[in-house]
């Protein structure tokens, strides 16, 4: 059971930091020094990909912070479409399927969306948030996959064309048409014509 459904100080401070770095820091000498330091650290660690991390403890409201950042970025992107500071596109990468499912509240069309349930966005701005493009996935699609060499026969077997595969004549019903998997869904079955 949750005892609160609104942002607390730590969550607000994290979002204010991201907003300050994006919208304010470049306007002062000290702020520009911070931006230069972050840019140098990113160049050394991640050439061509600027990253910023906000560290919050377990249970501190990381999902709420993500929702606030998505709302801030999206509303500004919609209202200032020529600005390069803001975006409507977000990739949220979760550590596993359970967390991925919990992050659905970041989708503006989810029944439990945080933008409404936590009153993160005034009613007149919610249509802007609806224009966000959010992809929520887990890290597995980004892992390097092992590549192995297969013999011609092994490859055919895995593709269903080798001896004993689904396309092999011995494994087809006598009245079934001969075809490979690439043709499924592209033509009517002879019995249904």
RABEL-V923777 format. One record per residue. RES is the residue in one letter. PSI is psi in whole degrees, -180 to 180 (999 if undefined). D_LAST is the distance of its C-alpha to the last C-alpha in whole Angstrom. Layout:
BEGIN
((RES PSI D_LAST) (RES PSI D_LAST))
END
This chain:
BEGIN
((X 132 57) (X 141 58) (X -7 62) (X 148 61) (X 35 58) (X 158 60) (X 144 61) (X 176 64) (X -47 66) (X -38 65) (X -46 62) (X -42 63) (X -40 65) (X -44 62) (X -40 61) (X -36 64) (X -47 64) (X -41 61) (X -43 62) (X -45 65) (X -35 64) (X -45 62) (X -23 63) (X -39 67) (X -40 68) (X -6 68) (X -9 71) (X 159 74) (X -45 75) (X -41 75) (X -41 71) (X -34 71) (X -41 72) (X -45 70) (X -41 67) (X -41 68) (X -46 69) (X -40 65) (X -42 64) (X -43 66) (X -40 65) (X -40 61) (X -41 62) (X -39 63) (X -36 61) (X 75 57) (X 136 58) (X 10 56) (X 100 54) (X 127 57) (X 150 57) (X 132 59) (X 139 59) (X 119 60) (X 122 61) (X 145 61) (X 167 62) (X 131 60) (X 6 59) (X -8 61) (X 37 58) (X -37 56) (X -40 53) (X -41 55) (X -44 56) (X -42 53) (X -42 52) (X -40 55) (X -42 55) (X -44 51) (X -48 52) (X -49 55) (X -45 53) (X -47 50) (X -44 53) (X -38 55) (X -40 52) (X -41 50) (X -16 54) (X 70 55) (X -19 52) (X -7 54) (X 138 56) (X -2 55) (X -20 57) (X 157 54) (X 159 50) (X -3 47) (X 132 45) (X 137 46) (X 117 45) (X 119 46) (X 116 46) (X 158 47) (X -6 48) (X 176 46) (X -34 43) (X -47 45) (X -40 47) (X -45 44) (X -39 43) (X -27 46) (X -2 46) (X -23 43) (X -9 46) (X -16 46) (X 128 43) (X -22 44) (X 2 41) (X 140 42) (X -29 43) (X 20 47) (X 135 47) (X -27 51) (X -33 51) (X -51 51) (X -28 52) (X 8 55) (X 47 56) (X -23 56) (X 130 55) (X 151 56) (X -37 54) (X -10 54) (X -7 53) (X -34 50) (X -34 48) (X -44 49) (X -33 48) (X -18 44) (X 2 44) (X 143 45) (X 107 42) (X 125 42) (X 124 41) (X 122 42) (X 174 41) (X 176 43) (X -17 45) (X -40 43) (X -17 40) (X -6 44) (X 144 45) (X 139 45) (X 145 43) (X 133 44) (X 133 42) (X 150 42) (X 135 42) (X 148 39) (X 164 39) (X -43 36) (X -42 35) (X -42 35) (X -44 33) (X -38 30) (X -45 31) (X -29 31) (X -2 28) (X 17 26) (X -3 26) (X 179 29) (X 125 30) (X -8 29) (X 173 27) (X -30 23) (X -4 22) (X 137 24) (X -33 23) (X -22 25) (X 8 24) (X 148 20) (X 147 18) (X -32 18) (X -2 14) (X 140 14) (X 148 13) (X 120 16) (X 160 17) (X 175 19) (X -25 20) (X -17 20) (X -6 16) (X 135 15) (X -4 14) (X -4 13) (X 159 10) (X 146 6) (X 141 7) (X -34 5) (X -20 6) (X 6 4) (X 999 0))
END
